[in-house]
Amino acid sequence: MKIILDAMGGDNAPEATIKGAVKAIKEINSEIVLVGNEEIINNKIKELYGKENIKDISERLSIRHTTEEITMEDIPTQAIKHKKDSSMVVGFNMLKNDEGDVFISAGNSGALLTGATLLVGRIKGIDRPALAPILPSYKKSLMLMDAGANTNCKPINLLQFAQMSTIYLKNVNNIPNPKVGLLNIGTEETKGNELVRESYTLLKEKSEEMGINFVGNVEGRDCFSGDIDIVVADGFTGNVFLKTTE
């Protein structure tokens, strides 16, 4: 696997991203390409590890030089369109051009989603991308989707979130039949606003057809019980849930 890493993205970049790459290269059999300003990265390599070049640490580490970076304050769409030589845009284009298998960034999440949509493109049949962090839960982990990408959703979006997260956990975490719960203010089918009620109906109708193990509504207090694997929500509700958990 070839991992493309946005070396300039995140609050503590590039130091944190460099340390992460160096630690990872010792634990996984992959190549890692750090995308960012080569001079800044190599100066930090010398400061942290006493090496003149990143290749002195591992032959599986390399740098793709860029001259710009997208900050947390940048407006996502403008940043993606105008900062063509930023670490994030170059990283996305590398992914699109099959110069790597995955792109990782801890930078501006709005720009990350915008870039993924505009530059890489959506999977056929998926209307909107979503954020899906993995959270610690009782005896196992819990996936939350969406955690903030889409503040206004339609029922079809929540159905697709359930499908995407199910496929992910089946193939990446080897969970054969992950349980999906719809975040709501009560477990009864009639509870919630219009979006949640209609999403419940749609999930109930389509789950078997789409291979989703939908177990019904779940309240926030029960999400970490270990009884479910995935919590589905619109991005506004999911982000409040995530930030409250933090």
C-alpha positions in Angstrom: 0.0 0.0 0.0 1.1 3.5 -0.8 -0.1 6.1 1.7 -0.3 9.8 0.7 0.0 12.0 3.8 -0.8 15.7 4.0 2.3 16.7 6.0 1.1 20.3 6.4 -2.5 19.7 7.6 -3.5 19.8 11.2 -2.9 21.9 14.3 0.6 20.5 15.1 1.8 20.0 11.5 4.3 19.2 10.2 5.9 17.9 13.4 3.0 15.7 14.4 2.5 14.3 10.9 6.2 13.6 10.5 6.4 11.8 13.9 3.3 9.8 12.9 4.8 8.8 9.5 8.1 7.7 11.1 6.3 5.7 13.8 4.0 4.1 11.2 6.7 3.1 8.8 8.3 0.9 11.5 5.0 -0.9 12.1 3.4 -1.3 8.7 4.8 -2.6 5.4 3.8 0.4 3.3 5.2 3.4 1.5 4.4 6.8 2.9 4.6 10.0 0.8 4.6 13.2 2.8 3.1 16.0 0.7 4.3 19.5 1.7 7.1 21.9 1.6 10.3 19.8 1.3 12.6 22.4 3.0 10.4 22.7 6.0 9.9 18.9 6.3 13.6 18.1 6.0 14.5 20.9 8.5 12.1 19.3 10.9 13.6 15.8 10.2 17.0 17.2 11.1 15.7 18.8 14.3 13.8 15.7 15.4 16.0 12.8 14.3 19.4 14.4 13.4 19.1 13.2 9.7 19.7 15.3 6.7 17.1 13.6 4.5 13.9 11.7 5.2 15.3 8.8 3.1 18.0 8.4 5.9 15.2 7.2 8.2 13.6 4.8 5.7 13.6 4.1 2.0 9.9 3.8 2.2 9.5 7.4 3.2 9.5 10.2 0.5 8.4 13.8 0.0 6.3 15.4 -2.7 7.2 19.1 -2.7 4.4 21.7 -2.6 4.5 25.5 -2.0 1.1 26.2 -0.5 -1.0 24.9 2.4 -4.7 25.2 3.3 -5.2 26.6 6.7 -8.1 26.0 9.2 -9.3 29.6 8.4 -9.6 29.1 4.7 -13.0 28.9 3.0 -13.1 25.3 1.7 -14.3 25.8 -1.9 -12.1 28.8 -2.5 -9.1 27.1 -1.0 -9.5 23.9 -3.2 -10.1 26.0 -6.4 -7.3 28.6 -5.9 -4.5 26.8 -3.9 -3.6 24.4 -6.6 -0.1 23.7 -5.2 -1.3 23.1 -1.6 -0.5 19.8 0.1 -4.2 18.9 0.2 -5.0 19.6 -3.5 -1.8 17.9 -4.7 -2.5 14.9 -2.4 -6.0 14.5 -3.8 -4.7 14.7 -7.4 -2.1 12.1 -6.6 -4.9 9.8 -5.4 -7.0 10.5 -8.4 -4.1 9.7 -10.7 -3.4 6.4 -9.0 -0.1 7.6 -7.4 -1.3 6.2 -4.1 -3.9 4.1 -2.5 -5.2 6.4 0.3 -5.0 10.1 1.2 -4.8 11.1 4.8 -5.1 14.6 6.2 -5.8 16.2 9.6 -6.3 19.6 8.0 -9.4 21.7 7.3 -12.2 19.1 7.3 -14.4 21.3 5.1 -11.7 21.5 2.4 -11.1 17.8 2.8 -14.7 17.0 1.9 -14.8 19.6 -0.8 -11.6 18.3 -2.4 -12.8 14.7 -2.1 -16.0 15.6 -4.0 -14.6 18.0 -6.6 -11.3 16.4 -7.3 -11.6 12.7 -6.6 -15.3 12.3 -7.1 -18.1 10.4 -5.4 -18.8 6.7 -5.7 -21.5 6.1 -8.2 -24.9 6.0 -6.5 -23.7 8.0 -3.4 -25.2 11.5 -3.1 -23.0 12.9 -0.4 -19.7 12.0 1.3 -19.7 11.9 5.1 -17.3 12.0 8.1 -17.2 8.7 10.0 -14.9 8.7 13.0 -14.4 5.5 15.1 -15.1 6.1 18.8 -14.2 3.8 21.8 -17.2 1.9 23.1 -17.9 -0.8 25.7 -15.7 -3.8 24.8 -15.5 -2.6 21.1 -15.4 0.4 18.9 -18.3 2.5 17.5 -18.6 4.2 14.1 -20.5 7.5 14.0 -21.7 8.7 10.5 -22.2 11.6 9.8 -20.1 13.5 12.2 -20.4 16.9 10.6 -20.1 17.0 6.8 -23.8 17.4 6.0 -25.8 19.6 8.4 -28.9 19.3 6.2 -29.8 15.8 5.1 -32.5 13.8 3.4 -33.6 10.3 4.4 -31.8 8.8 1.4 -28.6 10.3 2.8 -29.0 8.5 6.1 -29.8 5.3 4.3 -26.6 5.6 2.3 -24.6 6.5 5.4 -25.8 3.2 6.9 -24.9 1.3 3.8 -21.4 2.8 3.5 -20.5 2.3 7.2 -21.8 -1.3 7.0 -19.6 -2.0 4.0 -16.6 -0.4 5.8 -16.9 -2.3 9.0 -17.4 -5.6 7.2 -14.4 -5.2 5.0 -12.0 -3.3 7.2 -12.9 -4.4 10.8 -14.1 -7.8 9.8 -17.4 -7.4 11.5 -19.7 -9.8 9.6 -23.1 -8.2 10.4 -22.6 -4.8 12.1 -25.6 -3.5 14.0 -26.8 0.0 12.9 -28.7 2.3 15.1 -30.4 5.6 14.1 -29.7 8.4 16.6 -32.9 9.7 18.1 -34.6 11.2 21.2 -36.3 7.9 21.9 -36.4 4.3 20.8 -40.0 4.3 19.6 -40.7 4.3 15.9 -42.9 7.4 16.2 -40.2 9.6 18.0 -38.1 12.3 16.4 -38.4 15.0 13.8 -39.6 14.5 10.3 -36.1 13.6 9.0 -35.5 10.9 11.6 -39.0 9.4 11.3 -38.8 9.2 7.5 -35.3 7.8 7.7 -36.5 5.1 10.1 -39.2 4.0 7.6 -36.7 4.0 4.7 -34.1 2.0 6.7 -36.8 -0.5 7.8 -37.9 -1.0 4.2 -34.5 -1.1 2.5 -32.2 -2.7 5.0 -32.6 -6.3 4.0 -32.2 -5.4 0.3 -29.0 -3.3 1.0 -27.4 -5.7 3.5 -27.9 -3.4 6.5 -28.5 -4.8 9.9 -30.8 -2.0 11.2 -31.7 -2.5 14.8 -33.9 0.7 15.2 -33.6 3.9 17.0 -30.9 4.5 19.7 -30.7 7.2 22.3 -27.4 9.0 22.9 -27.0 7.5 26.4 -27.1 4.0 25.0 -24.7 4.4 22.0 -21.6 3.3 24.0 -23.3 0.3 25.6 -21.5 -2.1 23.2 -24.9 -3.3 21.7 -24.4 -1.5 18.4 -21.5 -1.0 16.0 -22.7 2.1 13.9 -24.7 5.2 14.9 -26.3 7.0 11.9 -27.2 10.7 12.1 -27.4 13.9 10.1 -24.2 15.9 10.3 -25.5 18.5 12.7 -26.8 16.1 15.3 -23.8 13.8 14.8 -21.3 16.7 15.3 -23.0 17.8 18.5 -22.9 14.1 19.7 -19.2 13.9 18.8 -18.2 17.2 20.5 -20.2 16.4 23.6 -18.4 13.0 23.8 -15.1 14.7 23.5 
